[in-house]
Amino acid sequence: MAGRAAGAVARATPEARREPGARTPRGFTRTDLLLLAMTLIWGVNFSVVKYGADVVPPLAFNGARMALASVALAAVALARTVRLPRRDLGALLLLGVLGNGVYQLLFVLGVSLTRAGNAALVLAATPAVVALLGRLRGVERIGPRAVLGIALSIAGIGIIVLSTAQGQAGDSSVRGDALMLAACVAWAVYTVLLKPYAERIDGITLSAVTMVGGTLPLLVVAAPSLAVAPWTQLTWAGWGAILYSGLGALVVAYLFYYRGVRTLGPTRTAMYANLQPVIALTVAWLTLGETPTIFQVVGAALILGGLVLTRRSG
């Protein structure tokens, strides 16, 4: 029975038939384009979450957007009637607790306690952690060019973080940065553990199950905040922040992310996260008044160079 269900999942979408040992595509593909769109959505999301967590308690904001995303993804997945083996269902629900429960809790609390740009920069360390975990587990092969690309990206992140700390120390919270670092580790572990499932289960089913797995325990934690949040006083901008962060960042962008993990591998996909600081800093500058410095521009250039090297490593 489980074997037939797994076969049904594999036949549900052509992309799900990719074998675990399939060669990573070279050159700029459609998946790369979708990952760029994902990066834009997530880059903007830092400022959106910063704003939303200011007008609504962070836990309430996170609970609302997570519930919205879960309902949307579950509705789409159920409409497709794709069967999922019970064995995989339990594992994905548990992975969802880590990747969509623990991570999102740390993410929103971290963003609420530090600058939006600073949060993006700390989270940009994810690819290095993903690469290390992937190599330790034997699911990723890191060549010399990819190592150089990751090193350039880390150097760029270091320049940006140091310059931000020296120039805007009063605007950053050590606790917020620490929460973002913990979120980075949680997402890296989730990404590596998710890869075997992403290779044989379609992205919509994967997204829906893991999102529900993370949302249920998170709603329990957020229940007191949800009960006292000033929902009737929210402006259109406040509701817009919940919709964008719930449907855009947690539904559309997640589907693009899972496709990247399945076709390009976790390290190559995670390297696109290094574009997020560039977008996040720009949006935070325009909307929140977080003015970037020349050091941040240099760091951004190193990050982009590292992304190109890593993606072209094949």
Residue pairs with C-beta under 8 A, 6 or more apart in sequence:
2 85
2 86
2 87
5 83
5 84
5 85
6 85
6 88
6 200
8 82
8 83
9 16
9 82
9 83
9 84
9 85
9 200
9 201
9 202
9 205
10 16
10 17
10 200
11 17
12 80
12 82
12 202
12 205
13 202
15 202
15 203
15 259
15 262
15 263
16 199
16 200
16 201
16 202
16 262
18 199
18 262
18 263
19 199
20 196
20 199
24 263
24 264
24 265
24 268
24 314
25 31
25 263
25 264
26 314
29 263
31 259
31 260
31 263
31 264
32 264
32 311
34 256
34 259
34 260
35 256
35 257
35 260
35 264
35 269
35 272
36 272
36 275
37 253
37 256
38 252
38 253
38 256
38 257
38 260
38 272
39 272
39 273
39 275
39 276
39 279
40 279
41 248
41 249
41 252
41 253
42 249
42 253
42 273
42 276
42 279
43 120
43 275
43 276
43 277
43 278
43 279
43 280
43 282
43 283
44 244
44 279
44 280
44 283
45 244
45 245
45 248
45 249
45 253
46 111
46 116
46 117
46 119
46 120
46 276
46 280
46 283
46 284
47 116
47 280
47 283
47 284
47 287
47 288
48 241
48 244
48 245
48 249
49 61
49 107
49 108
49 111
49 112
49 116
49 241
49 245
50 111
50 112
50 115
50 116
50 119
50 284
50 288
51 237
51 241
51 287
51 288
52 61
52 65
52 238
52 241
52 242
52 245
53 61
53 62
53 108
53 111
53 112
54 112
55 234
55 235
55 237
55 238
55 241
56 64
56 229
56 230
56 234
56 238
56 242
57 225
57 228
57 229
58 108
58 109
58 112
58 225
59 105
59 108
59 109
59 221
59 222
59 224
59 225
59 226
60 222
60 225
60 226
60 228
60 229
61 108
61 229
61 241
61 242
61 245
62 104
62 105
62 108
62 218
62 222
63 218
63 219
63 222
63 223
63 225
63 226
64 226
64 229
64 242
64 246
65 242
65 245
65 246
65 249
65 250
66 100
66 104
66 211
66 214
66 215
66 218
66 219
66 246
66 250
67 215
67 219
67 246
68 242
68 243
68 246
68 247
68 250
69 211
69 215
69 246
69 247
69 250
69 251
69 254
70 208
70 211
70 212
70 215
72 246
72 247
72 251
73 204
73 207
73 208
73 211
73 212
73 251
73 254
74 208
74 211
74 212
76 204
76 208
77 204
77 205
77 207
77 208
77 209
80 204
80 205
82 202
82 204
82 205
84 92
84 201
84 205
84 209
88 197
88 201
89 209
91 197
92 197
92 201
92 206
92 209
92 210
92 213
93 209
93 210
93 212
93 213
94 213
95 190
95 193
95 194
95 197
95 210
95 213
96 209
96 210
96 211
96 212
96 213
96 214
96 215
97 213
97 214
97 217
98 186
98 189
98 190
98 193
98 214
99 186
99 187
99 190
99 191
99 194
99 210
99 214
100 210
100 211
100 213
100 214
100 215
100 218
100 250
101 213
101 214
101 215
101 217
101 218
102 186
102 214
103 183
103 186
103 187
103 190
103 214
104 214
104 218
105 218
105 221
106 179
106 180
106 182
106 183
106 186
107 119
107 123
107 179
107 180
107 183
109 176
109 179
110 119
110 122
110 176
110 177
110 178
110 179
110 180
110 182
110 183
111 119
111 176
111 180
112 176
113 173
113 175
113 176
113 179
114 172
114 173
114 176
114 177
114 180
115 164
115 168
115 171
115 172
115 284
115 288
115 290
116 280
116 283
116 284
116 288
116 290
117 164
117 277
117 280
117 281
117 284
117 285
117 290
117 292
117 296
118 161
118 164
118 171
118 172
118 176
118 177
118 180
119 176
119 177
119 180
119 280
120 276
120 277
120 279
120 280
120 281
120 284
121 157
121 160
121 161
121 164
121 277
121 280
121 281
122 161
122 177
122 180
122 181
122 184
123 180
123 183
123 184
123 187
123 273
123 276
124 153
124 157
124 273
124 274
124 276
124 277
124 303
125 154
125 157
125 181
125 184
126 184
126 187
126 188
126 191
126 270
126 273
127 150
127 153
127 267
127 270
127 271
127 273
127 274
127 310
128 150
128 153
128 154
129 184
129 185
129 188
130 140
130 188
130 191
130 192
130 266
130 267
130 270
131 140
131 142
131 146
131 150
131 267
131 270
133 188
133 189
133 192
134 140
134 142
134 192
134 195
134 265
134 266
134 267
135 141
135 142
137 192
139 192
139 195
139 196
139 266
140 192
140 265
140 266
140 267
142 150
142 267
143 313
143 314
145 309
145 310
145 312
145 313
146 267
146 309
146 310
146 313
148 306
148 309
149 271
149 305
149 306
149 307
149 308
149 309
149 310
149 311
149 313
150 271
150 306
150 310
151 306
152 302
152 303
152 305
152 306
152 309
153 271
153 274
153 302
153 303
153 306
153 307
153 310
154 306
155 299
155 302
155 306
156 274
156 298
156 299
156 300
156 301
156 302
156 303
156 305
156 306
157 274
157 277
157 299
157 303
158 299
159 295
159 296
159 298
159 299
159 302
160 277
160 281
160 295
160 296
160 299
160 300
162 295
163 293
163 295
163 296
163 299
164 172
164 293
164 296
165 172
167 293
168 290
171 290
188 270
191 261
191 266
191 269
191 270
192 266
194 206
194 210
194 258
194 261
194 266
195 261
195 265
195 266
197 206
198 206
198 258
198 261
198 262
199 262
203 254
203 255
203 258
203 259
203 262
204 255
206 258
207 251
207 254
207 255
207 258
211 250
211 254
219 226
257 269
260 268
260 269
260 272
261 269
267 310
268 310
268 311
271 306
271 307
271 310
271 311
272 307
274 303
274 304
274 306
274 307
275 303
275 304
275 307
277 299
277 300
277 303
278 300
278 303
278 304
281 290
281 292
281 296
281 300
282 292
284 290
285 291
285 292
